Amino acid sequence: MGNAAETMGKLDFLDTETAMVYFANMKELYVETVAVYLRDRFDAALQKDFDTEDWATYQRDAHSIKSSSNMIGAKDMFEKAKSLELAVKSGDYAFVKENHDNIMKDYKELLDKIQNALQ
């Protein structure tokens, strides 16, 4: 991964400055956490939940994406995952069905960008 400061420069599409609050400005820990975000990705799980209409698990997995995205400074993905989580929580499955594919596309693009930055 190289040194943490250099890697963080490649992660300029994330709000690393705000994220540093969670990491007490420990850049190495932040970069490690971003790597874990990539490793522990939820795209396959969320898609399976969607395909099987397992809404309780879908809500939990959307919550995981939301929380971990917030922690690494992926604010846009945080908001999108939050919208899915809240839609399921309120029983608005029509919203989920209408927005799932586009949000999944955005999530996979984010994961690809992270992977490229960490190489």
Secondary structure by P-SEA (a helix, b strand, c coil): cccaaaaaaaaccccccccccccccaaaaaaaaaaaaaaaccaaaaaaaaaacaaaaaaaaaaaaaaaaaaacaaaaaaaaaaaaaaaaacaaaaaaacaaaaaaaaaaaaaaaaaaac
